[in-house]
């Protein structure tokens, strides 16, 4: 059984810049510890990636805070985390969930038995979106989320997202 770690959107804008929160800052060290606990080849990451026209997109109209604009400092994965992701496959995603990652992992699950653990930001947006995409693509694969290595937009939304994932047979 191969166990994979998916690190969702540990980017500057979500930690301590445009959309950062104290809760996001507080998970940095546990996230680094979790990454170190996996073999480098079993770690995958995502990056929220928007273009200059972000404010003209549907997401930009609903969340009118420019963030994770490709090439900016806010778009970059936090440096101390990025160093731990050397050699990891990184998926840039233009929205909350990565269809490409779900398809790649679904193909991998057909070749070998896998488990998936998810950590990162934000619990109630990108973490839950990717967890549900992966569960839909691979209903028999064990998918878990380490709540201590996730933070939501607010503590209440974090808890609500964890409950949603629990309801969909994702282990918390």
C-alpha positions, 0 to 999 in steps of 0.5 A: 500500500502506497500512502500519498500526501497532498499539500494544498495551496500552502502559498504566501497569499493564503498564509500571511498575505492577501487572504492570510489568517492567524490560523493559517500561520499556525499550521505552517510548522505542523505541515512541515513536520507532516511533509518530512514524514513522507518519502519525497516521491510520495508528496504532491502539492497544488498551487492556486494559480490565477491570471492578471484578469482574476477580477473579471472571472466568476471567482473574482466577482465572488471573492474580490481579493486578487490573490495567487496571481501567477508570478507574484510573491503571493502566488509562490509556495512559502519558501520553507515549505517549498524547500521540502517539496523539492521533487514533488509533483506540483499541480497549478489549478485555476480554480478550487479543485484540480481535475488533472490531479484527480485524473492522474491519481485515479490512473495511479490507483488502477496500477497500485493500491494507494491511500491519500492524506490531504493537508493545507489551505483553505479547509472550506474551499480548496481542501474540501473541493479536492477531497471530494473530487478525489473521493468521487474519482476513487470511491474505494481509496481511503482518503483522509484529512489531517485537521491539525494541518489545515485551516479554513477561512474562519474556524467555523468554516474549517469545522463545517468543511471537516463535517462535510468531508466526514459525511462523504466518508473522508477520514478526519 
